[in-house]
Amino acid sequence: MNDAHDKKLDEMLRSRRLEAAAPDLAERIILKAQQTPQNQTIPLTEWMKRLFAEFHLPRPAYVLACTLIFGIIVGFNAPADPIPADDADGVRVQSFLSADEDFL
């Protein structure tokens, strides 16, 4: 903005009407502050409980257990691809499950 606009804006700000504060304003602020609960330090576990309760999320232990069970089920249901004939030295990840080897 140029100087003319700045001066005009300054004039408008100076010419505006200011209302005086109510005489009981300080008392109203104090009373309202007393009614407002104050911040308090809470432990991490309590904070986590409140967070999950607020978002309606299941408990983290249940989520972790369900994820592990789902992973195990998917892992055992995955088809074991046979090793191609031209790759005789290849080792499958699931080779430890084969029962044709003798115990040490």
KAFEN-V567108 format. One record per residue. N is the residue number from 1. RES is the residue in one small letter. PHI is phi in whole degrees, -180 to 180 (NA if undefined). OMEGA is omega as a letter, one per 30 degrees, with the letter a starting at -180 (* if undefined). NEAR is the number of other ideal C-beta (glycine too) atoms within 10 Angstrom. Layout:
BEGIN
n=N res=RES phi=PHI omega=OMEGA near=NEAR
n=N res=RES phi=PHI omega=OMEGA near=NEAR
END
This chain:
BEGIN
n=1 res=m phi=NA omega=l near=8
n=2 res=n phi=-91 omega=a near=6
n=3 res=d phi=-65 omega=a near=7
n=4 res=a phi=-65 omega=l near=8
n=5 res=h phi=-68 omega=l near=9
n=6 res=d phi=-64 omega=l near=10
n=7 res=k phi=-66 omega=l near=11
n=8 res=k phi=-65 omega=l near=11
n=9 res=l phi=-65 omega=l near=11
n=10 res=d phi=-62 omega=l near=10
n=11 res=e phi=-63 omega=a near=10
n=12 res=m phi=-65 omega=l near=9
n=13 res=l phi=-66 omega=l near=8
n=14 res=r phi=-73 omega=a near=7
n=15 res=s phi=-86 omega=a near=7
n=16 res=r phi=-70 omega=a near=7
n=17 res=r phi=-89 omega=l near=4
n=18 res=l phi=-104 omega=l near=5
n=19 res=e phi=-92 omega=l near=5
n=20 res=a phi=-75 omega=l near=6
n=21 res=a phi=-72 omega=l near=8
n=22 res=a phi=-65 omega=a near=9
n=23 res=p phi=-66 omega=a near=7
n=24 res=d phi=-98 omega=a near=9
n=25 res=l phi=-63 omega=a near=10
n=26 res=a phi=-63 omega=l near=10
n=27 res=e phi=-65 omega=l near=10
n=28 res=r phi=-64 omega=l near=10
n=29 res=i phi=-64 omega=a near=10
n=30 res=i phi=-64 omega=l near=10
n=31 res=l phi=-63 omega=l near=11
n=32 res=k phi=-67 omega=l near=9
n=33 res=a phi=-66 omega=l near=9
n=34 res=q phi=-69 omega=l near=8
n=35 res=q phi=-80 omega=a near=7
n=36 res=t phi=-79 omega=l near=8
n=37 res=p phi=-66 omega=a near=5
n=38 res=q phi=-86 omega=l near=6
n=39 res=n phi=-70 omega=l near=6
n=40 res=q phi=-134 omega=l near=5
n=41 res=t phi=-79 omega=l near=5
n=42 res=i phi=-120 omega=l near=11
n=43 res=p phi=-68 omega=a near=8
n=44 res=l phi=-61 omega=a near=7
n=45 res=t phi=-64 omega=l near=8
n=46 res=e phi=-66 omega=l near=9
n=47 res=w phi=-63 omega=l near=11
n=48 res=m phi=-64 omega=l near=13
n=49 res=k phi=-60 omega=l near=13
n=50 res=r phi=-65 omega=l near=11
n=51 res=l phi=-63 omega=a near=10
n=52 res=f phi=-68 omega=l near=14
n=53 res=a phi=-69 omega=a near=9
n=54 res=e phi=-69 omega=a near=8
n=55 res=f phi=-94 omega=l near=7
n=56 res=h phi=56 omega=l near=6
n=57 res=l phi=-95 omega=l near=11
n=58 res=p phi=-69 omega=a near=9
n=59 res=r phi=-66 omega=a near=11
n=60 res=p phi=-60 omega=a near=10
n=61 res=a phi=-65 omega=l near=8
n=62 res=y phi=-67 omega=l near=10
n=63 res=v phi=-64 omega=l near=12
n=64 res=l phi=-64 omega=a near=10
n=65 res=a phi=-63 omega=l near=11
n=66 res=c phi=-65 omega=l near=11
n=67 res=t phi=-65 omega=l near=10
n=68 res=l phi=-65 omega=l near=10
n=69 res=i phi=-63 omega=l near=10
n=70 res=f phi=-62 omega=l near=10
n=71 res=g phi=-64 omega=l near=10
n=72 res=i phi=-66 omega=l near=10
n=73 res=i phi=-62 omega=l near=10
n=74 res=v phi=-65 omega=a near=9
n=75 res=g phi=-65 omega=a near=10
n=76 res=f phi=-79 omega=l near=9
n=77 res=n phi=-89 omega=l near=7
n=78 res=a phi=-70 omega=a near=10
n=79 res=p phi=-68 omega=l near=5
n=80 res=a phi=-85 omega=a near=11
n=81 res=d phi=-71 omega=l near=9
n=82 res=p phi=-68 omega=l near=7
n=83 res=i phi=-72 omega=l near=13
n=84 res=p phi=-59 omega=a near=8
n=85 res=a phi=-63 omega=a near=6
n=86 res=d phi=-79 omega=l near=6
n=87 res=d phi=-113 omega=a near=8
n=88 res=a phi=-74 omega=a near=7
n=89 res=d phi=-90 omega=a near=5
n=90 res=g phi=-69 omega=l near=9
n=91 res=v phi=-120 omega=l near=9
n=92 res=r phi=-82 omega=l near=12
n=93 res=v phi=-66 omega=a near=10
n=94 res=q phi=-91 omega=a near=12
n=95 res=s phi=-66 omega=l near=11
n=96 res=f phi=-70 omega=a near=8
n=97 res=l phi=-86 omega=a near=9
n=98 res=s phi=-70 omega=a near=9
n=99 res=a phi=-103 omega=a near=4
n=100 res=d phi=-87 omega=l near=4
n=101 res=e phi=-97 omega=l near=8
n=102 res=d phi=-82 omega=l near=4
n=103 res=f phi=-74 omega=l near=3
n=104 res=l phi=-76 omega=* near=3
END
